[in-house]
Amino acid sequence: MDFGRLLRLGVYAAFSGKYKHMSYIHPSFHLSRVLSDGSRQILWNDKLAYKLRPLTNLKAKHSGACFLLATGPSINNVDLSKISNTPIIAVNGAVKILNQYNIKPQYYMINDVSFFRDRFDYVEEVIDLNTTCFFSAPGLSEICNKNINLLAKADVFLMEKVNHQYGRARLTRRQLNKKIITDPDCFANPNFIDKKQQNIAFSKNIEKGFFEGRTIVYFALQAAYYLGFSEVYILGMDLGPNTEGKIRAYDEEDNPCPSGLVSHFDNHIKPAFETVNGLSKVEEFSVYNLSENSLLPSSIIPKVSFEKVIEKLTRARAC
């Protein structure tokens, strides 16, 4: 290990609280500063492994409707072949369902480093889709560590949380609150009257980072906004077990992984989607939940049937 990597590890260890998010990154992985063209370089053992293009390449690239494909078991009850003519943003293990229909999504998002570690075969399948991916820095570190050759055929953009950015100390609670209140690219949760307690927001500019909602769907909604979509139809956002006790539409019996969806619902997930609800009232950004039995009530995110959405989109294409 060279001196540079030892120094970085020493700095992160010395300020473990502020740099705790860096502990998930392999010491051989390094992400450069933003270059003059807006790109960033991934270095592995001090050798160039990949060049990340700037997110600005994707800004307002689309308009109209898209589907956001989550992985709740309810997606097994719909015919996904009917959404193949509409842009799709898929997350986590949705690749297992998409492959059954031979559907390629336009975008794919994976954030949690545990997914990269525990389900790396899924990550390989996602990259094989030859789609545009949003991966976290810890996730990219895992790819470099497990199979760096995958990057040669990947189209990857960096996704970072507002307060968990590579090589940067985390903001204090007060600093984060101030950023949410003062930054016009942050839409704050309208239900938090006491601004000193404001810690839930929606990023309208993901170049500055994503806000946490304890579900990858919330990350994907922020990406959908940035990409220019004005209508998002979410499939598989069940946010809890179905009547059979299953959390996911895939691989639940053979290789189940723990889920924090139910435990995080009241303090994180619900306030995050209340923020989306507030945003939709002041901007042209409508979000619909197609999971009939979702834990999230329709008073926060309106529920609509899959059949009605397909009818609406089919009529719009015919006009």
C-alpha positions in Angstrom: 0.0 0.0 0.0 1.5 3.3 -1.0 1.9 6.4 1.1 -1.1 8.2 -0.4 -3.5 5.5 0.5 -2.0 5.2 4.0 -2.5 8.9 4.5 -6.1 8.8 3.3 -6.9 6.0 5.7 -5.1 7.8 8.5 -7.2 11.0 7.9 -10.5 9.0 7.8 -9.6 7.1 10.9 -8.7 10.3 12.8 -12.1 11.8 12.0 -14.0 8.6 12.0 -17.4 10.3 12.8 -17.2 12.8 9.9 -15.7 10.3 7.5 -17.5 7.1 8.6 -19.0 6.8 5.1 -15.5 6.3 3.7 -15.0 3.2 5.7 -17.0 1.2 3.1 -14.5 2.0 0.3 -11.6 -0.3 -0.4 -8.2 1.4 0.2 -7.0 0.6 -3.3 -10.0 2.7 -4.7 -9.6 6.4 -5.4 -11.9 8.9 -7.0 -10.3 12.0 -8.5 -11.5 15.5 -8.1 -13.8 16.9 -10.9 -11.7 17.5 -14.0 -12.0 20.5 -16.3 -14.5 18.6 -18.6 -16.7 17.7 -15.6 -15.6 14.1 -15.5 -14.0 12.2 -12.7 -11.4 9.4 -12.8 -11.6 6.1 -10.9 -8.2 4.9 -9.9 -7.5 1.4 -8.7 -4.0 0.8 -7.3 -3.2 4.2 -8.7 -4.0 3.2 -12.3 -6.9 4.6 -14.3 -9.8 2.1 -14.2 -12.7 4.2 -15.5 -13.7 7.7 -16.4 -17.0 8.9 -15.1 -18.9 11.3 -17.3 -20.5 14.4 -15.8 -24.1 14.1 -14.7 -24.8 17.3 -16.7 -24.9 15.0 -19.8 -28.2 13.7 -18.5 -29.9 16.8 -17.3 -33.4 17.3 -18.8 -32.7 14.6 -21.3 -36.3 13.4 -21.2 -39.9 14.6 -20.8 -43.3 13.0 -20.2 -43.8 9.7 -18.4 -41.6 6.9 -17.1 -42.0 3.8 -15.0 -39.9 3.3 -11.9 -39.5 -0.4 -11.3 -39.0 -1.4 -7.7 -38.9 -5.0 -6.4 -41.9 -5.6 -4.2 -43.7 -8.9 -4.9 -46.7 -7.0 -6.5 -44.7 -6.7 -9.7 -45.2 -10.4 -10.2 -48.9 -9.7 -10.7 -48.6 -7.4 -13.7 -47.6 -8.0 -17.4 -44.4 -5.9 -17.7 -44.3 -6.5 -21.4 -46.9 -3.7 -21.6 -44.4 -1.1 -20.3 -41.6 -1.8 -22.8 -42.5 1.2 -24.9 -42.1 3.6 -22.0 -38.7 4.7 -20.4 -37.9 2.6 -17.3 -35.8 3.3 -14.3 -35.0 0.1 -12.5 -33.5 -0.5 -9.1 -31.6 -3.2 -7.2 -32.8 -6.8 -8.1 -35.4 -5.8 -10.7 -33.0 -7.2 -13.3 -34.3 -10.7 -12.4 -37.8 -9.7 -13.4 -36.8 -7.7 -16.4 -34.8 -10.6 -17.9 -38.0 -12.7 -17.8 -39.5 -10.3 -20.3 -36.3 -9.5 -22.2 -36.8 -5.8 -21.3 -33.9 -3.4 -21.2 -34.5 -0.3 -18.9 -33.0 3.0 -19.9 -31.6 3.6 -16.4 -30.5 1.4 -13.4 -29.7 2.4 -9.9 -28.0 0.6 -7.0 -26.7 2.4 -4.0 -26.3 0.1 -1.0 -22.8 -1.4 -0.7 -24.3 -4.5 0.8 -26.1 -5.2 -2.4 -22.8 -5.0 -4.3 -21.2 -7.3 -1.8 -24.0 -9.9 -1.3 -25.5 -10.0 -4.8 -22.6 -9.3 -7.1 -24.0 -11.7 -9.7 -27.0 -9.3 -10.0 -24.6 -6.4 -10.5 -23.0 -8.3 -13.3 -26.4 -9.0 -14.9 -27.2 -5.3 -14.7 -24.0 -4.2 -16.5 -24.7 -6.9 -19.1 -28.0 -5.0 -19.9 -25.8 -2.3 -21.5 -27.9 0.4 -19.8 -27.0 3.6 -18.1 -26.3 3.0 -14.5 -26.1 5.1 -11.3 -23.8 3.5 -8.8 -22.4 4.7 -5.5 -18.7 5.1 -4.8 -18.7 2.2 -2.3 -20.4 0.1 -5.0 -17.9 1.1 -7.6 -15.2 0.2 -5.1 -16.7 -3.3 -4.8 -16.8 -3.7 -8.6 -13.1 -2.8 -8.8 -12.3 -5.3 -6.1 -14.3 -8.2 -7.4 -14.2 -7.8 -11.2 -12.6 -4.6 -12.5 -13.0 -5.8 -16.1 -16.7 -5.1 -15.8 -16.1 -1.4 -16.0 -14.8 -1.8 -19.6 -18.4 -2.4 -20.8 -20.3 -0.3 -18.3 -22.0 3.1 -18.7 -21.9 4.5 -15.2 -22.7 7.8 -13.5 -21.8 8.5 -9.9 -24.6 8.8 -7.3 -23.7 10.3 -4.0 -25.7 11.4 -1.0 -25.7 15.1 -0.2 -24.1 14.4 3.1 -22.0 11.3 2.2 -19.6 12.4 -0.5 -16.3 10.8 -1.4 -13.4 12.4 0.5 -15.5 15.0 2.2 -16.5 15.3 5.8 -20.1 14.9 6.6 -22.0 18.1 7.5 -23.2 18.6 11.0 -26.9 18.4 11.6 -27.0 22.2 11.8 -25.0 22.6 8.6 -27.3 20.2 6.8 -30.4 21.9 8.0 -29.0 25.3 6.8 -28.2 23.8 3.4 -31.8 22.4 3.0 -33.3 25.8 4.0 -31.1 28.0 1.9 -30.2 26.0 -1.2 -32.9 26.5 -4.0 -32.0 23.1 -5.4 -33.3 21.5 -2.1 -37.0 21.1 -1.7 -37.8 20.8 2.0 -40.5 18.7 3.7 -43.4 21.1 4.0 -44.7 19.4 7.1 -41.7 20.4 9.2 -42.8 23.8 10.5 -39.8 24.1 12.8 -37.0 24.7 10.3 -34.4 23.9 12.9 -35.6 20.3 12.7 -35.6 20.2 8.9 -33.6 17.2 7.8 -35.7 15.6 5.0 -35.5 17.1 1.5 -35.7 16.3 -2.2 -32.7 17.1 -4.4 -33.7 18.9 -7.6 -30.1 18.8 -8.8 -28.4 15.5 -8.2 -25.1 17.0 -9.2 -25.1 18.2 -5.6 -26.1 14.8 -4.3 -29.2 12.8 -3.4 -31.1 12.9 -0.2 -31.6 9.8 1.9 -35.1 8.2 2.2 -34.1 4.7 3.3 -35.4 3.3 0.1 -33.7 3.3 -3.4 -37.0 4.4 -4.9 -36.5 7.8 -3.3 -33.1 8.1 -4.9 -34.6 7.1 -8.2 -37.4 9.8 -8.0 -34.7 12.5 -7.6 -32.9 11.1 -10.7 -36.2 11.0 -12.6 -36.8 14.7 -11.8 -33.3 15.6 -12.9 -33.7 13.6 -16.1 -36.7 15.7 -17.0 -39.6 13.2 -16.5 -42.8 14.9 -15.4 -44.9 11.7 -14.6 -43.5 8.8 -12.7 -45.4 5.5 -12.2 -43.9 3.3 -9.5 -44.3 -0.4 -9.8 -43.5 -2.7 -6.9 -43.3 -0.1 -4.1 -45.0 -2.4 -1.6 -42.8 -1.3 1.4 -43.6 -4.4 3.4 -44.4 -8.1 3.2 -47.3 -9.4 1.2 -49.8 -12.0 2.5 -47.2 -14.7 2.0 -44.6 -12.8 4.1 -42.4 -11.9 1.1 -40.6 -8.6 0.8 -39.2 -9.0 -2.7 -40.4 -10.3 -6.0 -37.2 -12.2 -6.6 -35.1 -14.8 -4.8 -36.9 -14.5 -1.6 -36.9 -18.2 -0.6 -33.4 -19.2 -1.8 -31.3 -16.2 -0.6 -33.3 -13.8 1.5 -31.6 -10.6 2.7 -32.8 -8.6 5.7 -34.9 -5.5 4.9 -35.4 -2.3 7.0 -38.4 -1.0 5.0 -40.9 -1.5 7.8 -38.7 -0.3 10.6 -37.7 2.8 8.7 -41.1 3.7 7.5 -42.4 6.1 10.1 -39.1 8.1 10.6 -37.7 8.1 7.1 -39.7 6.7 4.3 -43.0 8.3 5.1 -41.5 11.8 5.6 -39.5 11.4 2.3 -42.6 10.7 0.3 -44.5 13.5 2.1 -41.7 15.7 0.6 -42.5 14.3 -2.9 -46.2 15.1 -2.3 -45.3 18.7 -1.5 -43.1 19.1 -4.5 -45.8 17.7 -6.8 -48.1 20.5 -5.7 -45.8 23.3 -6.8 -44.0 21.8 -9.8 -45.0 19.7 -12.8 -43.8 16.5 -11.3 -46.5 13.9 -10.6 -45.8 10.6 -8.9 -48.2 7.6 -8.7 -48.0 4.4 -6.8 -49.3 1.3 -8.8 -49.0 -1.0 -5.8 -52.5 -1.4 -4.5 -51.5 -2.8 -1.1 -48.5 -0.6 -0.5 -47.9 0.5 3.0 -47.7 4.1 1.8 -51.2 5.6 1.9 -52.8 7.2 -1.2 -53.1 10.5 0.7 -49.4 10.8 0.3 -48.7 9.3 -3.1 -51.9 8.7 -5.2 -52.6 5.1 -6.1 -53.7 4.1 -9.6 -54.2 0.8 -11.2 -51.7 -0.6 -13.7 -54.4 -1.1 -16.3 -55.6 2.5 -16.2 -52.0 3.7 -16.6 -51.4 1.5 -19.6 -54.7 2.7 -21.1 -53.7 6.4 -20.6 -50.2 5.9 -22.1 -51.6 3.9 -25.1 -54.1 6.7 -25.9 -51.3 9.3 -25.6 -49.1 7.4 -28.0 -52.0 7.1 -30.5 -52.6 10.9 -30.6 
